[in-house]
Amino acid sequence: MTEQLKINPCTKVDPLYFMFKAKELILKERERQNQKWGEQNHSPQDWMMILQEEIGEFARAEMEHRYRGADPEPIMEELVQVAAVAMQMVECGLRNGWGGK
């Protein structure tokens, strides 16, 4: 579960705060994924299917909130999972020589 950030829109907040907060949430999710499944070394095609499934869950959470008035919290939870899977794809590509640096 992600924490809700309550920030007054009139308050000036350093943009780096949000970058570091996003990174913190994504890394926490990556740790959870590693504990649950260990190191994952899928093909790029398999990773695309996994990522698309996560994007679908994000889209569903947004639509549920927008059109049915559901709690918005799952939107951020799903978005963090999308980012964590994308990060995991990059890690896998680096481990397996997909042409990264």
N, C-alpha and C positions, 0 to 999 in steps of 0.2 A: 504494500500500500504506500503510495506517495503521500508526502505531507503537503497540506494546502498552504500556500504562501499568501498571506493577506497583506498586500501592499497598497497603500493609498495611491491612486493614479496621479495625484498632484505632487507626490513626493519624488524628488529626483534620486534615482538609484543608479549607482555605477553599473554600466552594462556588463562589466566583468563579473559582477555578483551573479547574474543569471547564467553566464557561461560556466562559472565554477559550480554553481548549484546543479545545472544540467549534467555536467561531468560527474558530479558526486552521485546523482541518482542513477545514471547509466552504469557507472562502475559497481555500484551496489547491486544492481540487477545482474551484471556480468558475474559477480561473485556467486549470486544465488544460482545462476545457470550452471556455473562450473561445479558447484556442490551437488546439484541435481543430476547432471548428465556427464560431468567430466569433460575432458578435451574432446571437441567435435571436429572431425576432419571429413566434411562432406564435399562432394563435387560442387562446382559453381552452379550447376543446374539444380541440384538438390537444395542448395542454399537459397536460390531464388524462390523455390516453392515454399520453403520455411518462412522467408521474409514476406512473401505475398500473403501467407496465412496470417501473419502478425499484422500486416497492413489491413487486412480484412477485419480483424478484431478491433483495430483502432477505428475503422470506418463505422462498424456496427455500434460501438460505444458512442460515437459522435451522433449518429442518426437516432439512437435511442434517446439521447439527451435532447436533441433538437426537436424531434417530432413527437416524443412521448413524455417529455419532461423528466426523464430518468436522471439520477444523480450524475453530475459531471465528473466525479472523481475517477471513474474508470477510463475516461479519455486520456488523462495524463499517464495513468498506469500502462495503458496499451501503447502510447507513444514512446514511453521509456523502453518498453520491450522491443518495439521496432528498432529504436536506436541501438539497443544492446545486441540484437541479432545482427544488425549491419556491422557493428564493431567486431563481433565474433567472426563474421565473414572475412573481414580484413585480416584479423589474426590468423585465420586458417590459410588465407592466401599467402601471407608472409611465410608461414611455416612450410607451405607446400609449393613454393616457387611459382606463383601465378604471375610473376613479372613485377612484383612490388620491389620497393627499395630496401 
